[in-house]
């Protein structure tokens, strides 16, 4: 005899990737061609951002923004920014479960695509291949939660 897993009114949680796409690309080499004569020992700065937009009840657009600035001897060699987006169908999740999905799991899904776009465009810009290290989006999300809690906590003041 087959068991029923959920009652007809209970919604089963589903995570489906509907579409992954590059939403925006920006690449600048403000000091070329002179920068190519310098010894290639870049200092890299990596910035990450995450945007969320609800399309309808089940579908959500998550956009991961990855910005990399490479400097050689205090001169910007290149600046690349990629907005990698995805449409995710998220059904049957509580508000509490949606936070980690939107803030960690979806960006983690998008990052390899953004990393590939960045690597390709840097190479096409005349620079050595840039392979970004993996990012721990779970830790970043937890840090954001902790910072939000600290900001929301009443400040102790002495009079």
Rosetta blueprint (number, residue, H / E / L):
1 X L
2 X L
3 X L
4 X L
5 X L
6 X L
7 X L
8 X L
9 X L
10 X L
11 X L
12 X L
13 X L
14 X E
15 X E
16 X E
17 X E
18 X E
19 X E
20 X E
21 X E
22 X E
23 X E
24 X E
25 X E
26 X E
27 X E
28 X E
29 X L
30 X L
31 X L
32 X L
33 X L
34 X H
35 X H
36 X H
37 X H
38 X L
39 X L
40 X L
41 X L
42 X L
43 X E
44 X E
45 X E
46 X E
47 X E
48 X E
49 X E
50 X E
51 X E
52 X E
53 X E
54 X E
55 X L
56 X L
57 X L
58 X L
59 X E
60 X E
61 X E
62 X E
63 X E
64 X E
65 X E
66 X E
67 X E
68 X E
69 X E
70 X E
71 X E
72 X E
73 X L
74 X L
75 X E
76 X E
77 X E
78 X E
79 X E
80 X E
81 X E
82 X E
83 X E
84 X E
85 X E
86 X E
87 X E
88 X E
89 X E
90 X E
91 X E
92 X L
93 X L
94 X L
95 X H
96 X H
97 X H
98 X H
99 X H
100 X H
101 X H
102 X H
103 X H
104 X H
105 X H
106 X H
107 X H
108 X H
109 X H
110 X H
111 X H
112 X H
113 X H
114 X H
115 X H
116 X H
117 X H
118 X H
119 X H
120 X H
121 X H
122 X H
123 X H
124 X H
125 X L
126 X L
127 X L
128 X L
129 X L
130 X L
131 X L
132 X L
133 X L
134 X L
135 X L
136 X L
137 X H
138 X H
139 X H
140 X H
141 X H
142 X H
143 X H
144 X H
145 X H
146 X H
147 X H
148 X H
149 X H
150 X H
151 X H
152 X H
153 X L
154 X L
155 X L
156 X L
157 X L
158 X L
159 X L
